[in-house]
């Protein structure tokens, strides 16, 4: 075999290995359906807080449910769970900066004072 043929065969094998590696990380449709059902249940819990009086725990419960849903959507449907870590870091850096600016805004207008 010539060097060119060996190099082409190696490149083809590397491409097949990469393709097999990518297929390993792609979940089945059932995974997304189960995730959607969990999100539907969490949404039903959120909307039930309009009819069920839980007193002063109303806002913390809604915030916790919101955070759970947010991270499920980001990690699964936006594929951050399956992508390179640099994309996750870029996303979380932007999220952290946005939360910081929003918090400073709320403190500026004395939102947290009773």
C-alpha positions as CSV (number, residue, x, y, z in Angstrom):
1,X,0.0,0.0,0.0
2,X,1.2,3.5,-0.7
3,X,1.4,6.2,1.9
4,X,-1.4,8.1,0.3
5,X,-3.7,5.1,0.5
6,X,-2.8,4.4,4.1
7,X,-3.4,8.0,5.0
8,X,-6.8,8.0,3.4
9,X,-7.8,4.7,5.1
10,X,-6.7,6.2,8.5
11,X,-8.7,9.3,7.9
12,X,-11.7,7.3,6.9
13,X,-11.4,5.1,10.1
14,X,-11.1,8.3,12.2
15,X,-14.2,9.7,10.6
16,X,-16.1,6.4,11.3
17,X,-14.9,6.5,15.0
18,X,-16.0,10.1,15.4
19,X,-19.4,9.4,13.8
20,X,-19.9,6.4,16.1
21,X,-18.9,8.6,19.1
22,X,-21.5,11.2,18.1
23,X,-24.2,8.6,17.8
24,X,-23.5,7.4,21.3
25,X,-24.3,10.8,22.8
26,X,-27.6,11.3,20.9
27,X,-30.5,10.2,23.1
28,X,-33.5,8.3,21.7
29,X,-36.9,10.0,21.1
30,X,-38.3,8.3,24.3
31,X,-35.8,10.3,26.4
32,X,-37.2,13.6,25.0
33,X,-40.8,12.4,25.4
34,X,-40.1,11.6,29.1
35,X,-38.5,14.9,29.6
36,X,-41.5,16.7,28.0
37,X,-43.8,14.8,30.4
38,X,-41.8,15.8,33.4
39,X,-41.9,19.4,32.2
40,X,-45.7,19.2,31.8
41,X,-46.0,17.9,35.3
42,X,-43.9,20.7,36.7
43,X,-45.9,23.3,34.7
44,X,-49.1,21.8,36.1
45,X,-47.6,22.2,39.6
46,X,-46.7,25.8,38.8
47,X,-50.2,26.7,37.6
48,X,-51.8,24.9,40.5
49,X,-50.3,27.5,42.8
50,X,-52.9,29.9,41.6
51,X,-55.7,27.9,43.2
52,X,-53.9,26.4,46.1
53,X,-52.9,28.8,48.9
54,X,-49.5,28.0,50.2
55,X,-49.0,31.3,52.0
56,X,-45.6,32.8,52.1
57,X,-44.0,29.8,50.3
58,X,-45.7,30.8,47.1
59,X,-42.8,32.7,45.6
60,X,-40.0,30.3,46.7
61,X,-41.9,27.3,45.3
62,X,-42.4,29.1,42.0
63,X,-38.7,30.1,41.8
64,X,-37.6,26.5,42.5
65,X,-39.9,25.0,39.9
66,X,-38.8,27.7,37.4
67,X,-35.1,26.9,38.0
68,X,-35.7,23.1,37.6
69,X,-37.5,23.6,34.4
70,X,-34.9,26.1,33.1
71,X,-32.0,23.8,33.6
72,X,-33.9,20.8,32.2
73,X,-34.6,22.8,29.0
74,X,-31.1,24.2,28.7
75,X,-29.3,21.0,29.4
76,X,-31.5,18.7,27.3
77,X,-33.3,20.6,24.6
78,X,-30.5,23.1,23.9
79,X,-28.1,20.1,24.0
80,X,-25.6,21.7,26.3
81,X,-25.4,18.3,28.1
82,X,-24.1,16.7,24.9
83,X,-22.0,19.6,23.4
84,X,-18.6,20.8,24.1
85,X,-17.9,22.3,27.5
86,X,-16.9,25.6,26.0
87,X,-20.5,26.2,24.8
88,X,-21.7,25.5,28.3
89,X,-19.2,27.9,29.8
90,X,-20.2,30.6,27.3
91,X,-23.8,30.1,28.1
92,X,-23.3,30.1,31.9
93,X,-21.0,33.2,31.8
94,X,-23.7,35.1,29.9
95,X,-26.4,33.9,32.3
96,X,-24.3,34.9,35.3
97,X,-23.7,38.4,34.0
98,X,-27.4,38.8,33.2
99,X,-28.4,37.7,36.7
100,X,-25.8,40.1,38.2
101,X,-27.1,43.0,36.2
102,X,-30.7,42.1,37.1
103,X,-29.9,41.8,40.8
104,X,-28.1,45.2,40.8
105,X,-31.1,46.7,39.1
106,X,-33.5,45.3,41.7
107,X,-31.3,46.5,44.5
108,X,-31.1,50.0,42.9
109,X,-34.9,50.3,43.1
110,X,-35.0,48.8,46.6
111,X,-37.1,45.8,45.5
112,X,-35.9,43.6,48.3
113,X,-36.8,45.9,51.1
114,X,-40.1,45.3,52.8
